[in-house]
Amino acid sequence: MDAPLRTVEVRLSGRAYTIEIGTGSARQVALFCTRQTRYAHVVIITDDNVGPLHTGEMAQDFDRHEIRADVLTVPAGEKSKSVAEAARLWQQMLERGTDRKSLVVAAGGGVVGDLAGFVAATFARGLDLVQVPTTLLAQVDSSVGGKVGINLPEAKNIVGAFWQPRGVLVDIAFLGSLPEREYRSGLAEVVKYGVVLDADFFAYLEQHVEQIRVRDPNVLVPVVARCCRLKADIVERDAQETSGLRAVLNYGHTFCHAFEALTGYDELLHGEAVAIGMLCASRLAERLGRIDADTTHRQAALLTALGLPTQAPAVSPQALLSVMRHDKKAVHGKLQFVLPERLGHVELVGNVDDSDVTAAIG
């Protein structure tokens, strides 16, 4: 039996859109995409894991609505967020007659959403985009808010744009086909929302660990909806990260991105690196006297209960600091960190000594 449908409205001036969260909702993807605008052509961008499972049915649904659908596939994994893959997609879209009236549908996890969103933002000076996230991490975080981009070898997400989608269609049923490790990876971003914005939500997660672990849709639909609402609240107030407010969503990510880069983007999944990065940031906040040890302990206990790693990979402290200085939150080479003051509230903190940063790795 399908869990009740939830909707979250992202209220942006001139670019408002709806996030629809349910089970089985992707069966009507064409109807969702054409609710506001009629399209004659759709480009579905996916990867070679998701494509064989889901995009055939999506293409057929568009065909039933007399909309031509082309499916373009990239290799699964972080390495596809590259200049080379973006260029290959641009060329394929050109060959298939994509124009400014075409719609791009990003069907996949965070990598596909970021890459397809960047391609949509840049092809023909910007095409409409609908996100159909198929992983938990993408459903609660990367598909919402309009941040799209690709990596350079030295820095993650350093080339990109703010390109809001026309809508986000979240189908919890997709999570049933996720490998266990991928599913757990997404739970790190769920925990992050509790730490940075909502202590009551953090407690709800602590109380529903077992239902979350077994992917109970009656718990997951409200969990995903709450995460989307929390992120939408931030995006509405700071859509392009100009006020600094949206930076709170990067809790743990300065450590996370450095760990990912130093391990070649193939040792840790993004959510695994987020989990480790959050604990590093929490230990750093402890060292600076901003929180007590119990705040870190509760995070570690919840992350462990959800099956996420908490031990940092073996990296050189100096290499870590060097990579961190390429982070988008760094200002003139000076490191800044999102650090908790208590569960449900974080602050952006600068002028942190390198020795405290390296000590926080644990």
N, C-alpha and C positions, 0 to 999 in steps of 0.2 A: 504493500500500500504506500502510495506516495506521501511524503511529508508535506504539510501545508506550504504553499508558495509564499515567499517573502519578497518584498521589493524595497530597494533603497534608492532614494532620489539624490543625485549629486547636483546641487543647485549652483551652477556657474553661469555668470552673466554671458549670454550669447552662446553658451555651449553646454547647457544642462543635459543630463542624460540619466537613464534608469539602469540600475543593476537589478536583475531578476534572479532570484535564488530559489531553486526547487529541485525535484527529482524527476528525471525524464523530460525536462524542459527543452533539451537540445533537439528533441524529435520535431520541434516546430521552429527551427532556427530561421527558416526563410521568412516566416510570419513575423518573428521578432525583428529581423533586419529591415523589413520593409514597412514597419508600422508607421514610420514618419516619412520615408522617402522611397520611391520606386526605383529599383535598379534593373538594368538589362543584363549587367555582367558583374560577376563576383569572382574575385581571386581568393581562394582558400589557401592560406600558407600554413603548413604543418611540418612535422618531422617524421622520420621513418619508424618511430615507435607508435605515435598516435594515428598517423595516416591510415594504416591498414585496419585499425580498430574502429574508427569513427567517421573519417571524412567521406567515405563512400556514401553513407546514409545522408550526410549533410548535402552532398552534391545532388543526390536524388531528390531531396526535399526542395532544393532550389529549382531543379528541373520540373518538378510538379507545378511550381509557380511560374514556369516559363521564363526562368532566369538562367542564362548560360553561366556555368560554374567551371572554372579551371582550378585544379589542385596542384600546387607547387610544393615540393617536399625538400627539406634540408636534413642533413644528418643530425641525429639526436645528440645533445650535449652542448656545453658552454662554448666549445670551440667554434660553433656555427655563428656565434655573435661576432662576426668578423667583417671587415671591408670586403673580402673576397666573396663571401656568401651574399652580402647585400648587393654587390655588383651583379652576381649571377641571377638573383631574383629580379633586379631591375631589367636585365636583358630578356629574361623569360617573359616578364610582363609586357614588355614592348612587342615581343614576337607574337603574343596572344591578343594584341589589339587593346590592351588596357588603356583607358583614357580617363579624363577627369570626372566622368560620370560613373566610373567603376567603383565598387566597394571592395575593400580588403577585409577578410575575416581571418583573424589570428586564432587558430585552433591548436592549442597545445599548452605547454607549461610556460614558465617565465622566460625561458630562452626564446621560444617562438613568439611570445607576446612582445618582448622587447625588440627582436629583430624585425618581425612583421610590422610592428608599429613604426619603427624607424623607416622602413621601406615605404610604408603608406605616407608618412610625413614628408618624404623627400621626392617620391615619384610624381612627376607632373605638378610639382609645387604643392602637393598635398592631396591625398585621397581620403574619403570617409573610411572609418575603421570601426569594426565591431570585434570586441574581444570575447572569445569563447574559451575560457581557461579550463584545462583538463586536469591540472594538479591542484592539490590543496594550497600550496604556496602561492600559485598564481591566482587562485580564487579569492584568497583573503588579502593579497597584497599587490603583486606586480601588475595585475590587470586593471587596477583601479587607480586613477589619478593622473594618467597621461604621460608618465615618464617612460620614454622609449630610447633605445640606444644600442650601441655595439661596443665591443672592447678593442683596445689596442694591446699588444703583448705586455706592455708595461703597466697598464691601468685598466680597471674594469669600468664599463659604462662611461668612459671619458668622452666618447663621441655620441651625441644624441640630441634629443629635442623634447619639448613638452608638446604632446599631441593627444588631446583628449579624444576618447572614442565616442562614437554615436550611441553606444550601449554596451553593456556587459551582460552576457548570458551565462549564468553559473548553474551547471547541472551536477548535483551531488552524486548522481549515478556514475559519472566518470570515475569517481574515486574508487569504485569497486574493482577496476582493472589496474589500479596503480600497484606497482611492487611495494612491499612493505617499507623498504628503506625510503622510497620516494614519498610515501604517505607521511612517515614520521618526520621527514625533512620539513614538510609544510607546517607541522605543528609548532616549530620554533617561532615562526612569524605570528602564529596565534598567541603563544605565550607572550611575545613581545608587546602586543597590544595591551594585555593586562598590566604589564610592568609600567608602560609609559603613559597610559591614559585611563585605566579603569581597574582599580583594586578589587571591586566587587566581581568583575569579569574574571580576574585572576583566581579569586576564590571559587567561582563557578567551575573553572577548569579543574582546580584541585578536587572538587567534589564529584566530578564526572569523568575521571580518568578512564575507567573501564569502558564506559559507553563510547568515549572518543577512540580508544584503542581498537575497538571492534567495528568502528565506522557506523555507528547507529545514526541513520539519517534524521531521526527525530531530535537528536542532540546536535548533529553537524549543521543542519539548516540554520537553527538559531545562532550557533557559534559563528558560522561564516557570515551571517547577516550582521551580527554585532561587530565583527571585525571590519566589514565593509562600511558600516555606519560610522565607526570611529575614524576610519581613514577618510571617508567623505567629509566628515566635519572639519578635519585638518585641511584637506584639499580645497574646500570651499573658501577657507580663510587665507590660504597661501598657495595658490595653484602653481606658481612658478618658483617657489622657494626664495621669494624676495624679502620676506619679513623675518625669516629664520624659524618661524613656527613649525614648518614642515620638517625641519631637521630632527625633531624628536622621533620621527619614524625611523631614523637611522641608528637607533640604539643598538649597540654591538657591532655595527657594520664597519666601523673603521678598523677594528681588529679583524672582522670577518673577511673583508676584501683583501687585506694583506695576507691572511692565511691562504685564501684561494689563489692569489697571484703567486705566492712562494711555493705552492704545491702544484703549480701548473694547471690549475682549474680541473684536475681530474682525480684528485685524492679525496676531496670532500665535496659533498653536495652543498648547495648554497645554504639550505636550512641548517645543515649540520654545522657549517662554519658560523652561521648566525647564533646558534645555541652556544657554541664555545665563545664567540665574541661577546655575547651578553654577559657571560660569567666573568670574562676578563674585565669588561667595563664595570661590572658590579664590584669586583675586587679592587679596581682602581678607585672607585668611589669610596670604598672602605678605607683605603690607604690615605685618602684625602680627608677623612673624617666626615663624609657627607651622609653615610648610612651606617647601620650596625650590621654585624655579621649575620643576623637572622634574615635580613632582606636577601642576602646572597644565598643563604642556605635554602630558603623557600624556592627560589628560582632553580637552584641545582636539583632539589628534590623533585620538583614538578617535571623538569626536563628529563631527568633520569627515569621517572615513572612512565613518561611517554616514549621512552626508548631512544632518546637522543644522546649523542656523545657530549662529554663535558671536558675532555682532556685536550689541550692544545697540541697541535702537531709540533714535531721537533724542528724549529726554525732558528736561524741566527738572530739574536736580538738586534744587531745593527742592520741586518737586511730588513727586518720587520719595520724598524723606524724609517729606513730609506723608502720603502714602498708606501708607508703611511703618509709620507710627505707629498705623495702624488694624489692623495685622497681629495675629493672635491670639497670637503669641509675644511681642508687646510687653508690658511690665510697667510700668503707670503712665506710659505714653508713652515709656519707655526701650526702645531697640531691642536685640534679641537675635538672634544669628545662629548657625546650625549651620555650623561651620568644620572643615575637615580638619586632623588632626594628622599623618596619613600616609594612604596608600591603605588602606582597610579600617577606618578609625577616625576618628570626628569627635567634636567637643565642642560644647556650647552655650555661647556666649560673649556676655557683656554688656558694657556700658560702652564701646562702640565710638564713637570720635569721628565726627561727621558728615562731616568732611573725608576721612577714610579710606573711608567708605562711598561717597561720590560719586566719589572717585578710582578706586575698584575697578570702576566701570562700564566703563572702558576706552575 
